């Protein structure tokens, strides 16, 4: 018996606003900037990277790179992406 593996792409499962919000909130609970960065990339991909890049005012290729696991986006870029996704950052007591 052989085991077959397929590629998994989280962005394919982010179909609704509720799914996206729950996904980003779950990622934020880990307090891991790299995880949040990749989660934002998955959401941007689900929404359409080209459109999000345009709304954020950054190049599409630059956005892909910034939001990859090896990227190093500035806080300004993160804020622009969150805004382009229709979100905002909220601070709550820990």
N, C-alpha and C positions, 0 to 999 in steps of 0.2 A: 504494500500500500504506500503510495506517495502522498506527500502533503503539498498542496498547492497554495501559494500565497498570492494575494493581489495587492496592488497599491491602495493605500487608504488616503483619502483627501478630505480633511475635516470640512473644508469649504463647501463640499457637495451636500452636507447635511444641515447647513445653516439656512433654512428656508424661510423663516419668519422673524419678525422683529423680536418676539418673545424668546425664540431660540438664541438669537444673537446676544440679547441682553443677558440671558442666563449664562451663556458661554463666557462672555467677557467678565461677568461678576464672579463666576467660578474660577477663572484664571487669576483674577485680582486677589482672591483669597489666599493665594500661595505667597504673596509678597515677593515674587520672582520677576524682575524686570525682563529677563530674556523670555520667559513664558508669556508675559503680557504682550511683548513685542511680536512674537509669533502668532498669538491669538488675534491681535489686530491685523496682521497680515492675512490670516485665514478669513477674517470678516471682510476685509477689503477685496480679497479674491472672490468671495461669495457675492459681493455687491457689484463687482466689476472694477478691476484694478485701474483700467484706463480712466473711467469716470471719477473714481476716488482721487487718483493722481491729479486730474484736471481741477477738481474742486479744491484740493489741498494746495495747488500751485506748485507741484513738484513733477519731475519727469517720471514716467511710468517705470522705466528700468531702474531709476534711482529709488523709487518707492519699493519695488520688489526687493532690491538689495538691502535697503534700510530695514525692512520688516522681516527679513530672513533671520534664521537663528544665528547667523554670523554677522549680521548687520550691526551698525552702531549709530542709530538715528539720534538726532538732537531732540531735546525735550520739545523744542519748537515744532519739529516735524511730527512728533507724536501728537501734540495738541492740534495741529492742522488736520491730521488724519482723523482724530476723534471728532473734530468739528465737521469734517466732510462726511463722516458716517452718521451725522445727526446727533452726536452725543456730547456730553460735557463731563468734566471731572468733578466729583463731589467728595469732600473730605468729611469723614465721620469719625467719631471716637473709636479707638481700637477695642 
